[in-house]
Amino acid sequence: MNEGRIERRLKREVEKRGGRALKFTVLGRAGMQDRLVLLPGGKAVFVEMKAPGKQPRPLQRKRAEELRAMGFTVYCLDTLAAVDNFIAEVIGL
C-alpha cells in the first residue's frame, strides 16, 4: 500500500462527513504537514501522510510541534486503519 491510497481515503472519508481535507503547501516553509482538514463547526486539524511504517522527517516533527504549541491538533497517518481511527476520534462515526 502506498501513501497516495491512504491520502485518498482520508479525503473521501472527511468529505463524506461534510469536511474538507485540503492539500496544504506553504511556499518558503518546508516540512509543513500534507493536509489541512477543515471540519464543520470551525475545527481545523493538520495531518501528515506517510507510507506504512514510515516516520516524519525531523523538520516535519519540528513543524508539528510548532503547530501544537499554538494549540492546533496534528496527526500522522500511515495506514487505512489510522485513517479510520482519525475519523472516529476527530469527527465521530
N, C-alpha and C positions, 0 to 999 in steps of 0.2 A: 504494500500500500504506500502511496506517496502523499506528500503534503497537500498537493492540489485537491485530491479527493476529500481529505479531511476538511479543507477550507471550504469547498463547495457544500459539504454537509452543514457546516456552521451557518453559512449564508442562507441556505434553504430553510433550516430549522428556525432561525431567528426571524426570517421574513414571514414564515407561516404564523408566527405569533405577533405580527404587527410591527416588528422592529426592522432595523437595517444593520447590515454588517458591512460597513464601507471599507474598501481598500484604503489604507492610510499611508500616505507618503509625505514626508516633511523634507523639503529641499534644504540642504545645508545642515541637516540634523540626522546623521547616520545612527542606526541602531534602534530607531523607533519601532514600536510594535506594528504588526502587519494589518490588523483590523481595528476599527473603531466601531463598537457595537452600540447602536443607539436604540433605546427601548422606550415603549410607551411610559408616560409619567415623567419623562425628562431624565432618565437614568443613562449614563454613559460608562462603558466598560472597554478597556483596551485588551486586545488579545494577540498574543504571539503564536503563530502557527509553526509547527515543527513536524518533520517526518518522524515516524515511530522510533522512540528511543533516543532521539537527538535532543540536545540541551541548548538553551540560548547561549549565544556568544557573550563574553564578558561585557561588551558595550551594550548589548541588549539587556543584560541583567541590570546594568547601571541605569539605563533609561527607565526600566520598570520600577526600580527603587525611587528614582526621581518622581515618577508619577504617583507612586504610593505615598510618598512624603507630602504630596499636595492633596491627598485624600481620595485619589482615584483607585479603582479596583483594576488589577491586571492579572490576567490568566495566561498560562502557556498550555496549549492543547496539542497533543501529538498522536491521538487515536480517535476513532469514531466513538468509542466508549467515553472518552474525555469530553467530546462534544455533547453527548447525551447527558453526562453529569453536569456540565456547564448549564445546559438548558434547564435541567431540573432545579439546580441551585439558584441560578440567577433570574430565570424567568418563571419557573414553575411549570408543571405539566398541565 
